[in-house]
Each structure stands twice: as structure tokens, then as C-alpha cells.
Amino acid sequence: MSRTNHRTKNMHSIEKNTCAILSSRPDDYPRAEHFSLLNCPLPALSEGQVRVKNRYLSIDPAMRGWVSDERNYLKPVAIGEVMRSLAVGEVAASRHPDYQVGEHITGWFGWQQVANVEAAQIIRKIHEQNHIQAPPLSSSLGVLGLNGITAYLALNSIGRPQTGETLLVSTAAGAVGSIVGQLGKLAGCRVLGLTGSDKKVEQCTQLFGYDAALNYKNYANSHDLERAIVQLAGAPASGKGLGVDIFYDNTGGTIADAAFTSLNMHARVIQCGTASIGNWNPLPQGPRKERYFITKRLMQQGFVIFDHLEKWPATVDILSELIRSDQLHYSEEIYQGLALAPQALENLYSGDNKGKSLVEVEQQD
């Protein structure tokens, strides 16, 4: 595991609950200017609720969709509302029989220091945090959270990797992609990555076990990138007779378009994200892929983790064992202080993140 830390001075009093709210709606990618920090009231705890003191907040690409007013699988965050976020924290008070003071829990607690939550907002308890081999608490938002669960379930349910196949992953050094690559290697695949910097190419091959990777920003246009991916994959068009059997796509857009020439007959395309597309209104136009689907008999399927929440606990157990046995590695970038949450999100979309982005919430007095 590797960590990068960012720090800020505590700019606000912690006499009350401090929240980061959505103060204006972005036209494309959310930026720090779209959020405001406020002192928010903390109502008395109602029957059946739990009060959680947040320790870490998650920063995720899906947040662009959550703050958009487009039709989505979740209701948009309203202007003036605490920013939706997965978080992990400690139970500070409880009026629910299943949750006791001092326990660690993860769930939908938002960008705030303290949250009063219903049981339905809690995903799971975090056990064995004091065990010498237990991953740190922060991991429950990354490799053992939304990112790791998405990587494992999407790869295995849609990709169905087999020994000897080739797996291509976009955003290969990201919080999801880095885990997908390692799981692909464990399944016996040749694993190739697409990423946005030479430093991340090095991460892919040296930390996350990729066989090879390329920086898509090094190519002047989509045609040059397409040729580079064909060469990387050793696709039939390159004369090497290989190609891609599984494409785990987190970007969409021109990066994904460039990958389709390299796909083999009966390849499986996992559509897990569209990070390269800032705005869906008007609908972006691009190359037509229908002919590929017919001639190559391709299968493409989208994946949304909220359809699979019942599989979360068992998948955590699987990934935890891989971490303990040193077969799965991950990287975290920790921002210190709630005030940096909006900037952390902006940095994520600019590609400046160095692993799973998290915010460590300052402790209250």
C-alpha cells in the first residue's frame, strides 16, 4: 500500500457540525467553486438512528453524475444539500439496537464531520480493525469499498476472465482500474493498461502487475492512439495474431473508441464508467461501433454497483484475504481536512490523483 497526504489548516471552528454543500450546479465536471463549507445544525438523534463521527470521506468519479441534473440512477444532490458521499466513521451515539458506540461503520454519510443516519444508509460494520493483519480503516472506502467491489464483481460477472486471455483496462492506475488489473493477472490473463501519464504507466507495470501500459496523452489524435493500442495488444491488424478478449472501460469517449479495432471475436466489453465525457447534453457524437458488434459478435454490458449490494460483504472477505496474502496492492491519496474535499474532487477529474482519493476528517473538540 502507498499513501500520499495533503494537509490544510483547520479554517473553521468545529463547535458545530461542519458540512460541505453543493452551492451551484456544474455544467460539466464539478470543481471546488461549486461547493461551500458551512456550520450545519445537528438535530437530536431520533429513535432508530445512529450518530456517526466521520473519519474518512470518499472521492469518486461517479460524483459528477450525482451533482448533475440529468436523469440518473440516483436522485441528484440538491443545491444547498450536503454532498453525497460514502464515508467511514465511528458510532458516537446510537438509538438502534444493532449498532453500539465505538463500532466502526461505513455507508452514505456525506461530506460532513458528523451525521445522523438511518440504518438503511449503513452498508456494513468494519470488523477487526485492531487485528495486526487488518487493512487500515481507510481501505473500506477504496479497495474494500465501492472501487474494489466494483472491480471484482464487474470483471467476474461480465468479463468472465479465462487463463491465457488478454484484458485491456482504461484508467488502469485508478482506484478501480488498478484492482482490475491485478485481479486479471490472478485469473491468468495478460493485462494491458491505458492511463493518462508516464508516471502512471510506471505504476501500472511496477506496482499493479500490468504486462504493459501506454499513456494515451502521448498521441496526437485518435487514429494514432488506435494504432498504438493495436500494437500494444498485438491485435490481428498488427500481424501478431493476438488481441483483446476483455475490455474493462472506465472512460468512454475517444479513448474507448480507439480500443475497438483491437478487440477479438466474442470479446466482452465492461462499461463501468464514462470519466472522459464531461457533459451528456447535447449527446456527444463519435464513431459508430455497430459494425464491430456484428462482425466480431461483441458483448457490451454496463455495471452499476448499486444493483449488487447484497454481494458486498462476501466480496470484502475475498479481497481482504488477497491483501493479507500480499496478492493485492493498492494506493491511497489522503487529503487532510474537510475543507479540501472539493479540491480533491476537482483534482480527480483533472487526472492529478495518485491512487484512491480520500479525505481524512479533522477530529472534533
Secondary structure, DSSP 8 states (H G I E B T S, - for coil): -EEEEEE----S--SSEEEEEE-S--SSS--GGGEEEEEE------TT-EEEEEEEEE--TTHHHHT--S--SS----TTSB---EEEEEEEEESSTT--TT-EEEEE--SBSEEEE-GGGEEEEE--TTSTTS--GGGGGTTTSHHHHHHHHHIIIII---TT-EEEEESTTSTTHHHHHHHHHHTT-EEEEEESSHHHHHHHHHTS--SEEEEGGGSSSHHHHHHHHHHHHT-GGGTSS--EEEEEESS-HHHHHTTGGGEEEEEEEEE---TT----SS-------HHHHHHTT-EEEE--GGG-GGGHHHHHHHHHHHHHTT----EEEEEESGGGHHHHHHHHHHT---SEEEEE-----
